[in-house]
Amino acid sequence: MNLMRATSPDISLSRADAPPTEVMRREVKQRRVRMDAEREQARGFGLRGPDFAWLLDQGIPGKLSAWRSVGGFDLILRDSVVFGRKQRFEFARLVRDAKSDRVAAYTLLARDTAGAPLDVVAWHPRTGRVATWLGRTGLLGLEYPCPGTGKDPLVVYRNPAAWLADERRGVVVVDEQLARMDLLEAGSILAADIPHGTALQVMLSKVRLPSILVPADAVRKAAA
C-alpha cells in the first residue's frame, strides 16, 4: 500500500489492524468523544527509511520529524485510516466493515494555542488530503505564537510538507469551515504565492449568512 506515487515511500503497515467500516457507526462516534487525541495518535507506527528519504526530498530532514512539545516530543507517525466526509477521518482499528477503503497515512497531533492536545490530523501526501479525527480544530500549528499583524503576519502553509520544512512557523488549514473563524481574526496573513492567496481569499469569503426575519407589523409600518 503506497502513500504516494512511484517516487514516494511505501508506508504499508507491518502489523494487522482491525478491518475498517463503511459507515461511521454511532458507538464509534460516542467512543471517540472520550478518546484522548495524544494517546490515540501514539498508537501509530514509527517512520521507516523510505519515509525519511521522501521527507528529505521535500526539504524535511529527519530532525524535523519530531519536535519538542508540552511534556515531551511530538512525532510524525504512520497509521491506517478511513477518510470520511467533511474533512474527517477515522482510525481503521476503530471501525469494523472490511468493505471500506482504508489507506496508509501520516498522522500528526494538533495542539491548541496553549499547547494542549486537541485533535489528530491525517495527511495523505499522494492525494493531498488532510482531515481531522475529532473535528475540534481547523488549523494545524495553533501552538506557534504569532500576532498576525502587518509586521508579523500569520503564515498559512499550503500543506503539511511546507509547514514541516519551515519548522512549523505558522499554520496549515485542515478544515476550512473551522479554520475560517480563526483566520478572519488575524490582522494579516502571509500565503505561499498568488494562487494560494487567492484560494485563501475565496475560502474566507464563503460566509453563510443567516436568514433575517422581521415581524409582519414592522413590514406594514415601513410600507405605510
Residue pairs with C-beta under 8 A, 6 or more apart in sequence:
1 10
1 11
1 12
1 13
1 103
1 104
2 8
2 9
2 10
2 11
2 12
2 104
2 126
3 9
3 10
3 11
3 103
3 104
3 105
3 106
3 124
3 125
3 126
4 54
4 125
4 126
5 126
7 54
7 57
8 50
8 54
8 125
8 126
9 48
9 49
9 50
9 51
9 53
9 54
10 50
11 48
11 50
11 51
11 78
11 104
11 105
11 106
12 104
13 45
13 78
13 79
13 80
13 104
14 45
15 45
17 80
17 92
17 93
17 102
18 92
18 93
18 94
18 95
18 96
19 92
19 95
19 96
19 97
19 98
19 100
19 102
20 80
20 82
20 90
20 92
20 95
20 96
20 97
20 98
20 100
20 101
20 102
21 28
21 82
21 90
21 95
21 96
21 97
21 100
22 97
22 99
22 100
23 97
24 84
24 90
24 95
25 95
25 96
28 90
28 94
28 95
31 94
32 90
32 94
32 133
32 134
33 134
35 134
36 117
37 109
37 110
37 117
37 118
37 119
37 120
37 133
37 134
37 136
38 109
38 117
40 91
40 120
40 133
41 77
41 79
41 107
41 108
41 109
41 120
42 77
43 79
43 91
43 93
44 77
44 78
44 79
44 107
45 77
45 78
45 79
46 75
46 77
46 78
47 55
47 65
47 76
47 77
47 78
48 78
51 76
51 78
51 106
52 62
52 65
54 125
55 61
55 62
55 64
55 65
55 76
55 161
55 164
56 62
58 161
58 164
58 165
59 161
59 165
60 161
60 164
60 165
64 164
64 165
64 167
65 75
65 76
65 164
66 73
66 74
66 75
66 76
67 73
67 74
67 168
68 74
69 109
69 111
69 115
69 143
70 111
70 115
70 116
74 108
74 109
74 111
76 106
76 107
76 108
76 164
77 106
77 107
77 108
78 104
78 105
78 106
78 107
79 91
79 92
79 104
79 105
79 106
79 107
79 122
80 91
80 92
80 93
80 102
80 103
80 104
80 105
81 89
81 90
81 91
81 92
81 102
81 103
81 104
81 105
81 107
81 122
81 131
82 89
82 90
82 91
82 92
82 95
82 100
82 101
82 102
82 103
83 89
83 101
83 103
83 122
83 124
83 129
83 131
84 90
84 131
86 135
86 175
86 177
87 130
87 131
87 132
87 174
87 175
87 176
87 177
88 131
88 132
88 133
88 135
89 105
89 122
89 131
89 132
89 133
90 133
91 133
92 102
103 124
105 122
105 123
105 124
106 122
106 123
106 124
106 125
106 160
107 120
107 121
107 122
107 123
108 120
108 121
108 123
108 140
108 160
109 117
109 119
109 120
109 121
110 117
110 118
110 119
110 120
110 121
110 132
110 136
110 137
110 139
110 140
110 141
110 142
110 174
111 117
111 118
111 142
111 143
112 118
112 137
112 142
112 143
113 142
113 143
114 143
115 143
118 136
118 137
118 142
119 132
119 133
119 134
119 135
119 136
119 137
120 132
120 133
120 134
121 130
121 131
121 132
121 133
121 140
121 160
121 174
122 129
122 130
122 131
122 132
122 133
123 129
123 130
123 159
123 160
124 130
125 159
125 161
128 159
130 140
130 159
130 160
130 172
130 174
131 174
131 175
132 174
132 175
135 175
135 178
137 174
137 175
137 178
138 173
138 174
138 175
138 176
138 177
138 178
138 179
138 180
138 181
138 182
139 171
139 172
139 173
139 174
139 178
139 179
139 182
139 183
140 160
140 163
140 171
140 172
140 174
141 157
141 163
141 168
141 170
141 171
141 172
142 171
142 182
144 168
144 169
144 170
144 171
146 152
146 153
146 154
146 155
146 169
146 170
147 187
148 154
148 185
148 186
148 187
148 188
148 189
149 187
149 188
150 187
150 188
153 186
153 187
153 188
153 189
153 190
154 170
154 171
154 183
154 186
154 188
154 189
154 190
155 166
155 169
155 170
155 171
155 189
155 190
156 170
156 171
156 172
156 173
156 183
156 189
156 190
156 191
156 192
156 196
156 200
157 163
157 166
157 170
157 171
157 172
157 192
158 172
158 192
158 196
159 172
160 172
162 172
162 192
163 170
163 171
163 172
170 190
171 179
173 179
173 183
173 200
173 203
176 203
176 206
179 203
180 203
180 204
180 206
180 207
183 189
183 200
183 204
184 204
189 197
189 200
191 197
191 200
